[in-house]
Amino acid sequence: MDLAAFLGGLHADAGHYEVAAALLEPALDQIEDPAKRADVCRTLGDVYLHTGDRDKAVATWQRLVDLAPDDPFAYEELAAVYEENLMWAEAIAVRKQLVERNAANPYLQCRSWRDIGADYERLDQPADAIASYERALDLASPGNWLYDDVKDRLVGVYDRRGDLEGLLAYLDAQVGSGEADLAIHELKASVLQR
């Protein structure tokens, strides 16, 4: 990382946001290493957010994907930045872009739908969370850690809503499709016992 970016980071840490922005903005255009560029984008966006310029912060963070539009990690980084700043709707939009751009990667799509579901939960939109988790579950392989994680999240949403009947209807549909694994049958039995 060059001297201007290093000094800009120090000024940002010290709360000298105007000086930090003046150093980081031109340094950002000079950095070619994606990891270093991501660090400077994060820092500069945080600087703008601290100065009250949310639009400029968002535009700066958006540069993560503008500079590397084919890099799925850039989208994940941008979504993580939004989540750290409690900007759930923005994070969802970025993760949906990631899903669209990676149609041939079911693992990445599954993780993205899982994270979208979590963001919908944070927005207190359980129906959207359920739909996202169901899409993620369709992309995961039974017995895989990600499948189990998504299944637990899906059950958690139904449970918090007190909608075990809705969960049973979902499980019945899974069993009826003929593609249900043993875990779905066990889960259905567990719900029926409640």
N, C-alpha and C positions, 0 to 999 in steps of 0.2 A: 504494500500500500504506500502511496507516495506521501510526502511530508504534509501536504495540504490536508489530505484526508485524515491523517493521524492527528494533526493539530485541531482540525475541525471536531474530531471525536472527543478530544480533551476539553475543548471549549463547551461542547454539548454536555459532557459529564459535569462540568463546573456550573452549568446554568447560564452560560453566556451565549444565548441562542442566536442573536443577530450575527455575532462574529462567527459562530459555528456554521450558520447558513451561508455566509459569504465565502467560507473556505470549502465547504462540502459541495456546494452546487457546481462550481467549475471542476472540482476533482472527480465528480461522478462521471462526467463525460470522458475522462481520460483513462478510467479503469477498465481493463479488458477481462480480468479474471472474474468469472461469474460469482464466486463466493465472496470476494472482496466487494464487488459491485453491490451484491445483496446486502452486505453489512452497511455500506454507505447509504444505500436507499432507505434501509430501516432507520438508521440514525437521522438522516436528513428529514424523513417523514415525521419522526418523533419530535424533531426540533420545530418543524412547522406546526405540529399539533400543540406543542407547549406554548407557541406564540399565538395560538387561537386561530390559525389559518387552516381549518380542516380541509378545505378544498385543495389547497396546495399540498397538504400531507397526502391526501388520497392520490393526487396526480403524481406525486413523487413515488409512492409505493407502486402505482400502476406501471411505472417504468421497469419494474422487475420483469414483467411479462412482455412489455413492449420491446425490451432489449434482447429477449430470448423467447420468442413466441412459440417455438417448437420444443421447449424444455419443460416437461411436466413438473419438475421440481420448482421452477419459477412460479408456477400457478399455486403449488402447495405452499410455497413460502409466502406468497401474497395473501392467500387465504388465512394462513397462520397469523400474519400481521394484523389482518382485520379482526380475527378472533381475540387476539391479545388486547385489542382496543375496543372490544365489545361491539363490533360492527358486524352483527350476525348476518343481516341481509346481504351485505357486500361479500362476506365470506361464502355464503350460499351461491351467489351469482358466479363467483370465481370457480368454485368447485363444480358447478354445472358446466362451465366452459371446459374444465379439465375432462369431465366425462365425455363431452361431445368430441373433443380433440383426440381422445384415446379409445376409440371404439374397438380397437383390436386388443386391448389390454383389460381383460375382465377383473384381474386382481386390483389394478389401479381404480377401475370404475367402482368395484365393490367398496374399497376403502373410502372413496369419495362419497358414495351414497350413504355410507355409515356416518361419515363426518357431517354430511348435510342433515341427516336425521338428528344428530346431536345438536346442531345449530338451530333446527326447528324446535327442538325441545327447549332450548334456551329462550327462544322467542315465544314460548308457551303456545305452540301450534301443534298439538299432539297428532291431529289427523295427518298433517304433512310429514311429521316425524315417522309415523307408522308407514306411510306410503314409501318413504325413502328407505326405511329399514327393510321393507318387503322387497324392494328392488335390489338392495344389497344382498339380501339372503338368496335371491334367485341367481346371483352371480358367484356365490361361494359354494365350495364343495363341502358336503356333510363330513364332519369329523375334523375339519380344518379349524385352527384356532380362530380365524376370522369369522367363520360360520357360527361358531359357538358364541363369540362376542356379540355379533349382530343379533342372534337369536335372543340372547339375554337382554339386550337393549330393547328389542321389540316387545318381549314379555313385560319388561319393566314399564313401558309406556301404557300398555293395556292395564297392568296392575295398578298404577298410579291413578288411572282414570276410573278404576273400579268397574272395568268393562270386561269381565271374564267371559261373558257371553260373546262379545265381539272377538275375543281371542279364540274361543272355541269355533266360531264360524270360520275364522281364518285357518285354523288347524284342520277343520273338516274339509275345507277346500284343498288344502295341501294333500291330505290323505286321499281325497277323491281324485286328484290328478294322477295318482299312481307314482308320483316322483318323491313321495315323502320318505325320509330316512327313519331309522329306528328312533332317533332322538325326538322327532316330531311325534311319533306314536307315544313315546314315554311322556313327553310334555303334555299331550292331550290327556293322558291318564292322570297325570298330576293335577291338571286343572279341574278335571271332573271330580277328583277327590275333595277339592276345596268346596 
